[in-house]
Amino acid sequence: MVALPKIIQGGMGVGVSNWRLARAVSSTGQLGVVSGTALDQVFVRRLADGDWGGHMRRALDSFPFPEMAKRLWNEYFVPGGKAEDAPYPATPMHQLREPRKLIELCMAANFVEVFLAREGHKNPVGINYLEKVQLPHLASIYGAMLAGVGYVLMGAGIPLHIPGVLDALVAHGIAEYKLSVTGAVAGQGEDATMRLDPAEFAEGLLPQLTRPRFLAIVSSHTLAATLLRRANGKVDGFVVEGPTAGGHNAPPRGKLQLSGMGEPLYGERDRVDAADFRALEVPFWLAGGYASNARLEEALGEGAAGVQVGTAFAFSRESALREDLKSSLLAQAGEGEARVFTDPLASPTGFPFKVAQVEGSLSDAETYEGRTRVCDLGFLREAYAREDGKVAYRCSAEPTNCYTSKGGQIEATEGRKCLCNALLSNIGLAQVRANGTVEAALVTLGDDLNIVRRFLPTGGTSYGAADVVRAILGEPEETKEEKEVSTFTPMTA
């Protein structure tokens, strides 16, 4: 039986949890996780920047569909990188019936990220997806499985059908996934079932695959029990996220109430009782404020297999978070003054979203108001049924006139932020607009942001992922010789 990790490194998107971070964590024997959100865009923009270090090329050389790899390379690779003021290439937005190009992009991008994260060690690597970002699921998961991903993690929704997808794809069989469509009437309108047949993309013999373990990210015992009862395949465990965790949070149970600062108020009904999860008799990990040895021991004492940690890893040298953002927030954390706001409006998903307060980012009212609304990536678009029954798409962060013309309510657009573009900016892959403006960042981190100063060495300004692992496990610090061997020079995302 394979030992379960005590630490799962959170899959922070877009691209903050890149292959370098996941590889560094998995190399310690814990579970490194890459973010699978918008990997096709990350991949395209890395190629447009000239593929620094040749890592994309190296991974593509091992992709089992070489002609597909060649097509993508020829279309998107820019020798020497694009001009700094030139825009990144545009790709079609995802839809129910995907163009082949997008399917191939998702397969290759997910393969590349997992392949690189697995290099240099023999330990499992995971990949994290959002249930809310449904349209790329099938091709993305298949690409990750082609690279030998060991765990698939998914939250931000109820992923009832992902286990069945894994069961189908492990045998290179046809996988199906039902798209959630607002306003759809059962038995009427367009068939909203997404399908992927790997045989349509195969080039020669298909490699033998292993089914990854599936971990659902949940906020309550009720949701976990529902998944165990209704999922169309095996759920191997749960990551239990409290409302202090970064990224998207589950809304408070019951009627939404806001604090004087405008943040959602969580109460007793939102408290996680580990005893309820122990009764499910499947492994679970606790997340949200567990980045210390004391909290790990507490979780283990409550019957958890371990903990998931995100924010502490986001500031490690290996993460892809922009160095200027790291420096600014680390300086604030060093003074104990960094602040994270649980924004009930920011995300087009409608879920509360953790936002770190950073000057010049979309957390600034002036920066937010000064941005021209545009929806050109569309990962968080809502699928809805038109009057004729056809599936169409809208996003509450798109131009308001576009959203309301599709039947959306104007109130739903208030305070919404374009996470797709902002999160790519977080990792140095910001889109450049025709007028020369560059998309602003929007950093998401957990409430325990100020504790990251614990990981900084005395007089130091940075730390590595392995330092976080050691601290949480309660192990001694590296010797000088070990540090020299493991010295890491950060590069672009």
Residue pairs with C-beta under 8 A, 6 or more apart in sequence:
2 124
4 237
4 283
4 305
4 306
5 29
5 30
5 31
5 124
5 305
5 306
6 30
6 296
6 300
6 305
6 306
6 307
6 472
6 473
7 25
7 30
7 31
7 296
7 306
7 307
7 308
7 309
7 469
7 472
7 473
8 30
8 31
8 33
8 126
8 153
8 215
8 239
8 285
8 287
8 306
8 307
8 308
8 309
9 17
9 21
9 22
9 25
9 30
9 31
9 32
9 33
9 308
9 309
9 310
9 313
9 465
10 17
10 33
10 128
10 245
10 246
10 287
10 308
10 309
10 310
10 311
10 313
11 17
11 33
11 34
11 35
11 36
11 126
11 127
11 128
11 153
12 35
12 246
12 247
12 310
12 313
12 314
12 319
12 444
13 35
13 36
13 37
13 38
13 128
13 130
13 247
13 423
14 35
14 37
14 38
14 41
14 42
14 420
14 423
14 424
14 426
14 427
15 35
15 37
15 38
15 39
15 42
15 320
15 423
15 424
15 426
15 427
15 429
15 493
16 35
16 314
16 319
16 320
16 321
16 426
16 427
17 33
17 34
17 35
17 128
17 310
17 313
17 319
17 320
18 34
18 35
18 113
18 318
18 319
18 320
18 427
18 493
19 34
19 55
19 112
19 113
19 114
19 116
19 117
20 116
20 318
20 319
20 320
20 488
20 490
20 491
21 32
21 34
21 313
21 316
21 318
21 319
21 320
21 465
22 32
22 33
22 34
22 117
22 125
22 126
23 32
23 116
23 117
23 118
23 119
23 120
23 121
23 125
23 318
24 32
24 316
24 318
24 464
24 465
24 466
24 488
25 31
25 32
25 33
25 313
25 465
25 466
25 469
26 32
26 117
26 118
26 121
26 123
26 124
26 125
27 120
27 121
27 123
27 466
28 465
28 466
28 469
29 123
30 469
31 123
31 124
31 125
31 126
31 150
31 151
32 117
32 123
32 125
32 126
32 465
33 125
33 126
33 127
33 128
33 151
33 153
34 113
34 114
34 117
34 125
34 126
34 127
34 128
35 127
35 128
36 110
36 113
36 127
36 128
36 129
36 140
36 144
37 128
37 129
37 130
37 133
37 379
37 423
38 133
38 377
38 379
38 420
38 423
38 424
39 106
39 109
39 110
39 113
39 140
40 91
40 102
40 105
40 106
40 109
40 136
40 140
41 91
41 377
41 424
41 429
42 109
42 113
42 424
42 427
42 429
42 493
43 56
43 76
43 105
43 108
43 109
43 112
43 113
44 76
44 88
44 89
44 91
44 105
44 109
45 88
45 89
45 424
45 429
46 52
46 56
46 429
46 492
46 493
47 56
47 72
47 73
47 76
47 77
47 78
48 76
48 77
48 78
48 81
48 82
48 88
48 89
49 78
49 81
49 82
49 429
49 492
50 77
50 78
50 79
50 80
50 81
50 82
51 57
51 77
52 81
52 491
52 492
53 491
55 116
56 77
56 112
57 73
58 116
59 111
59 112
59 115
59 116
60 69
60 72
60 73
60 108
60 112
61 69
62 115
63 69
63 108
63 111
63 112
63 115
63 146
64 146
64 203
64 206
64 207
65 107
65 108
65 201
65 202
65 203
66 203
67 203
68 104
68 107
68 108
68 201
68 203
69 108
71 104
72 104
72 105
72 108
76 89
82 88
85 432
85 436
86 432
87 431
87 432
87 433
87 434
88 429
88 431
88 432
90 376
91 101
91 102
91 105
92 99
92 101
92 102
93 376
93 377
93 378
93 381
93 393
94 102
94 135
94 136
94 378
94 379
95 135
95 393
96 135
96 179
96 190
96 192
96 194
96 383
96 391
98 135
98 139
98 194
102 136
102 139
103 139
103 196
103 201
104 139
104 201
106 136
106 139
106 140
106 143
107 139
107 140
107 142
107 143
107 146
107 201
108 143
109 140
109 143
110 127
110 139
110 140
110 141
110 142
110 143
110 144
110 147
111 143
111 144
111 146
111 147
112 147
113 127
113 144
113 147
114 125
114 127
114 143
114 144
114 147
114 148
114 149
115 147
115 148
117 125
118 125
118 147
118 148
124 150
124 151
125 148
125 149
125 150
125 151
126 149
126 150
126 151
126 152
126 153
126 212
126 215
127 144
127 149
127 151
127 152
127 153
128 153
128 154
128 155
128 217
129 137
129 140
129 141
129 152
129 153
129 154
130 154
130 155
130 156
130 157
130 248
131 154
131 155
131 156
131 157
131 158
131 159
131 162
132 156
132 157
132 248
132 349
132 351
132 380
133 156
133 379
133 380
134 177
134 179
134 180
134 194
134 383
135 179
135 194
135 379
135 383
136 379
137 162
137 165
137 177
137 194
138 165
138 169
138 175
138 177
138 194
138 195
138 196
139 196
141 152
141 162
141 165
141 166
141 169
141 175
142 169
142 175
142 196
142 198
144 152
144 212
145 166
145 169
145 170
145 209
145 212
146 207
146 209
148 209
148 210
149 212
150 212
150 213
151 212
151 213
151 214
151 215
152 162
152 166
152 212
152 213
152 214
152 215
153 214
153 215
153 216
153 217
153 239
154 162
154 214
154 215
154 216
154 217
155 216
155 217
155 218
155 239
155 241
155 248
156 217
156 248
156 349
156 351
158 223
158 226
158 227
159 216
159 227
159 231
160 227
160 230
160 231
160 232
161 176
161 177
161 178
161 231
161 232
162 177
162 214
162 216
162 231
162 233
163 214
163 231
163 232
163 233
163 234
163 235
164 175
164 176
164 231
164 232
164 233
165 175
165 176
165 177
166 211
166 212
166 214
166 233
167 211
167 233
168 174
168 175
168 176
169 175
169 196
169 198
169 209
170 209
170 210
170 211
171 209
172 198
172 199
172 202
172 206
172 209
173 198
174 195
174 196
174 197
174 198
175 195
175 196
176 193
176 194
176 195
177 193
177 194
177 195
178 192
178 193
178 194
179 192
179 193
179 194
179 383
179 391
180 192
180 383
181 189
181 192
181 383
181 384
181 385
181 391
182 382
182 383
182 384
182 385
183 384
183 385
184 192
184 385
184 391
185 385
188 389
189 385
189 389
189 390
189 391
190 385
190 389
190 390
190 391
192 383
192 391
198 206
213 236
213 237
214 233
214 234
214 235
214 236
215 235
215 236
215 237
215 238
215 239
215 285
216 223
216 224
216 227
216 235
216 237
216 238
216 239
217 238
217 239
217 241
217 287
218 224
218 227
218 238
218 239
218 240
218 241
219 240
219 241
219 242
219 243
219 249
219 250
219 270
219 272
220 250
220 253
220 270
220 272
221 272
221 273
221 276
221 277
221 280
224 238
224 240
224 277
224 280
224 284
225 280
227 235
227 238
228 235
228 280
228 282
235 282
236 282
236 283
237 282
237 283
237 284
237 285
237 305
238 277
238 280
238 282
238 283
238 284
238 285
239 284
239 285
239 287
239 308
240 272
240 277
240 284
240 285
240 286
240 287
240 304
241 249
241 250
241 287
241 288
241 308
242 270
242 272
242 286
242 287
242 288
242 289
243 249
243 250
243 252
243 264
243 266
243 270
243 288
243 342
243 352
244 288
244 289
244 446
244 447
244 448
245 287
245 288
245 289
245 308
245 310
245 354
245 446
245 447
246 310
246 311
246 314
246 340
246 354
246 444
246 445
246 446
247 310
247 353
247 354
247 444
248 347
248 349
248 351
248 352
248 353
249 264
249 342
249 351
249 352
249 353
249 354
250 270
250 351
250 352
251 264
251 350
251 351
251 352
252 264
252 265
252 266
252 267
252 269
252 270
253 267
253 269
253 270
254 267
254 269
256 264
256 344
257 264
257 265
258 264
258 265
258 344
259 265
261 341
262 341
262 344
263 341
263 342
263 343
263 344
263 352
264 342
264 344
264 352
272 286
274 284
274 286
274 299
274 302
274 303
274 304
275 302
275 303
277 284
277 303
277 304
278 302
278 303
283 305
284 303
284 304
284 305
285 299
285 304
285 305
285 306
285 307
285 308
286 299
286 302
286 304
286 307
286 308
287 307
287 308
287 309
287 310
288 446
288 447
289 295
289 446
289 447
289 448
290 296
290 299
290 307
290 308
290 309
290 472
291 307
291 309
291 311
291 312
291 448
291 451
291 452
291 468
291 471
291 472
292 451
292 454
292 471
292 472
293 471
293 472
293 473
293 474
295 307
296 306
296 307
296 472
296 473
296 474
297 474
299 306
299 307
300 306
307 472
309 468
309 472
310 445
310 446
311 445
311 446
311 448
311 449
311 451
311 452
312 451
312 452
312 455
312 468
312 472
313 319
313 465
313 468
314 321
314 445
315 321
315 326
315 329
315 330
315 452
315 455
315 463
316 455
316 462
316 463
316 464
316 465
316 467
316 468
317 462
317 463
317 464
317 465
317 488
317 490
318 464
318 465
318 488
318 490
319 326
319 465
320 427
320 428
320 492
320 493
321 426
321 427
321 443
322 425
322 426
322 427
322 428
322 441
323 490
325 358
325 426
325 441
325 443
327 461
328 358
328 359
329 338
329 356
329 358
329 443
329 445
329 449
330 452
330 453
330 456
330 461
332 338
332 339
333 449
333 450
333 451
333 452
333 453
334 453
334 456
336 450
336 453
337 450
338 356
338 357
338 449
338 450
339 356
339 357
339 449
340 354
340 355
340 356
340 357
340 445
340 446
340 447
340 449
341 354
341 355
341 356
341 357
341 363
342 352
342 353
342 354
342 355
342 447
343 352
343 353
343 354
343 355
343 415
344 352
345 414
345 415
345 416
346 353
346 355
346 362
346 415
346 416
346 417
346 419
346 442
347 353
347 380
347 416
347 417
347 419
348 380
348 381
348 382
348 395
348 396
348 397
348 416
348 419
349 380
353 419
353 444
354 444
354 445
354 446
354 447
355 362
355 363
355 442
355 443
355 444
356 363
356 443
356 444
356 445
356 449
357 363
358 364
358 441
358 443
360 367
360 440
360 441
361 367
361 422
361 440
361 441
361 442
361 443
362 368
362 371
362 417
362 418
362 422
362 440
362 441
362 442
363 442
363 443
367 440
368 417
371 418
371 439
371 440
372 433
372 437
373 397
373 398
373 399
373 400
373 418
374 398
374 399
374 418
374 421
374 433
375 381
375 395
375 397
375 398
375 399
375 402
375 418
375 420
376 421
376 431
377 420
377 421
377 424
378 393
378 395
378 420
379 420
380 395
380 397
380 419
380 420
381 393
381 394
381 395
381 398
382 393
382 394
382 395
382 396
383 391
383 392
383 393
384 391
384 392
384 393
384 394
384 406
384 407
385 391
385 392
386 392
392 406
394 402
394 403
394 406
394 407
394 408
395 403
396 403
396 408
396 412
396 413
396 416
397 413
397 416
397 417
397 418
397 419
400 410
400 413
403 410
403 412
403 413
404 410
404 413
417 442
418 439
419 442
421 430
421 431
421 439
422 439
422 440
422 441
422 442
423 441
423 442
423 444
424 430
424 431
424 439
425 431
425 438
425 439
425 440
425 441
425 442
426 441
426 442
426 443
427 493
428 492
428 493
429 493
430 438
430 439
430 440
430 441
431 438
431 439
432 438
432 439
433 439
454 471
455 463
455 467
455 468
455 471
456 462
456 463
457 463
457 467
457 477
464 486
464 488
466 478
466 486
467 477
467 478
469 475
470 476
470 477
470 478
478 486
